[in-house]
Amino acid sequence: MQAMNAVDELRGQGRMTWVESEQGWIAAPDDIVVALSTDGFEECKRELTTSRRGSRPGGGMWQGINTQTGVVASAVWVHRQRGPQAVVFITVEGEPLKGHVSRREADSHHEDGGQG
């Protein structure tokens, strides 16, 4: 898998956190898209889904390709009910980008009503 410095920076800054029970990242989708673009992926597709209850999109997807290597990255997200963050599922070359749950992240997720 190629180096993903901007994505690693988001992790290091706590702007994307892995939630094992969701098998996804809690993050702002725009942050993920910007990081993937910074890491060399050029957008080739973006779609948003509509929400039944309001004007805010319920989720979306983004796909980019590194034109030098041919590697494809994808991000698919589902918005949470509150706040700008979503559950984001990231794949690079068809492999899911997963994280490790720290005790703090597990406790934080539990406080949000999830299971720790």
C-alpha positions as CSV (number, residue, x, y, z in Angstrom):
1,M,0.0,0.0,0.0
2,Q,1.4,3.5,-0.8
3,A,2.4,6.0,1.8
4,M,-0.5,8.1,3.0
5,N,1.1,11.0,4.9
6,A,-1.9,13.3,5.0
7,V,-4.2,10.5,6.1
8,D,-1.7,9.5,8.8
9,E,-1.6,13.2,10.0
10,L,-5.4,13.2,10.4
11,R,-5.0,10.1,12.6
12,G,-2.2,11.6,14.6
13,Q,-4.2,14.8,15.1
14,G,-7.3,12.8,16.3
15,R,-9.4,14.1,13.4
16,M,-10.2,10.6,12.3
17,T,-10.6,7.8,14.8
18,W,-11.2,4.1,14.2
19,V,-14.3,2.5,15.7
20,E,-14.1,-1.3,15.8
21,S,-17.8,-1.9,16.2
22,E,-18.5,0.2,13.1
23,Q,-15.4,-1.2,11.2
24,G,-15.0,2.4,10.0
25,W,-13.5,5.8,10.8
26,I,-15.3,8.7,12.6
27,A,-14.3,11.8,10.7
28,A,-15.4,14.7,8.6
29,P,-15.7,13.4,5.0
30,D,-14.2,16.5,3.6
31,D,-11.1,16.0,5.7
32,I,-10.7,12.5,4.3
33,V,-11.2,13.7,0.7
34,V,-8.6,16.5,1.1
35,A,-6.1,14.1,2.8
36,L,-6.5,11.5,0.0
37,S,-6.1,14.3,-2.6
38,T,-3.0,15.6,-0.8
39,D,-1.6,12.0,-0.8
40,G,-1.7,12.0,-4.6
41,F,-5.2,10.8,-5.6
42,E,-7.0,12.8,-8.2
43,E,-10.8,12.8,-8.0
44,C,-12.5,10.8,-10.7
45,K,-15.9,10.4,-9.0
46,R,-18.0,11.9,-6.3
47,E,-21.6,11.3,-5.3
48,L,-23.8,12.4,-2.5
49,T,-27.0,10.7,-1.3
50,T,-30.0,12.6,-0.2
51,S,-31.6,12.5,3.2
52,R,-35.3,12.0,3.6
53,R,-35.6,14.3,6.6
54,G,-33.7,17.4,5.5
55,S,-31.4,19.0,3.0
56,R,-28.2,17.5,4.4
57,P,-26.9,14.6,2.4
58,G,-27.3,11.2,4.1
59,G,-23.9,10.1,2.9
60,G,-21.7,9.9,-0.1
61,M,-18.8,8.4,-1.9
62,W,-15.5,9.7,-3.4
63,Q,-13.1,7.9,-5.7
64,G,-9.7,9.0,-6.8
65,I,-6.8,7.5,-8.8
66,N,-3.1,8.1,-8.5
67,T,-2.2,8.7,-12.1
68,Q,1.5,7.8,-11.6
69,T,0.9,4.5,-9.9
70,G,-2.7,3.5,-11.1
71,V,-3.7,2.9,-7.4
72,V,-7.3,3.7,-6.7
73,A,-8.6,5.0,-3.3
74,S,-12.3,5.2,-2.3
75,A,-14.1,6.7,0.6
76,V,-17.8,5.9,1.4
77,W,-19.5,7.7,4.3
78,V,-22.8,7.7,6.2
79,H,-23.5,10.9,8.2
80,R,-24.2,10.6,11.9
81,Q,-27.3,12.3,13.3
82,R,-25.4,15.1,14.9
83,G,-22.3,17.1,14.0
84,P,-20.2,17.3,10.8
85,Q,-18.7,13.8,11.3
86,A,-19.6,10.6,9.6
87,V,-18.7,7.0,9.6
88,V,-16.2,6.7,6.7
89,F,-15.1,3.5,5.1
90,I,-11.8,3.9,3.2
91,T,-10.2,1.4,0.7
92,V,-6.9,1.7,-1.2
93,E,-6.3,-0.9,-4.0
94,G,-9.5,-2.6,-2.8
95,E,-8.1,-3.2,0.7
96,P,-9.9,-1.5,3.7
97,L,-7.9,1.0,5.6
98,K,-8.3,0.0,9.2
99,G,-7.1,1.3,12.5
100,H,-6.4,0.3,16.0
101,V,-8.7,1.2,18.9
102,S,-7.0,2.9,21.8
103,R,-8.7,2.8,25.2
104,R,-9.5,6.5,24.9
105,E,-11.3,6.0,21.6
106,A,-13.2,3.0,22.9
107,D,-14.3,5.0,26.0
108,S,-15.2,8.0,23.8
109,H,-17.4,5.9,21.5
110,H,-19.1,4.3,24.5
111,E,-20.0,7.7,25.8
112,D,-21.6,8.5,22.4
113,G,-24.0,5.6,22.9
114,G,-21.9,3.0,21.1
115,Q,-20.5,-0.1,22.5
116,G,-16.9,-0.1,23.7
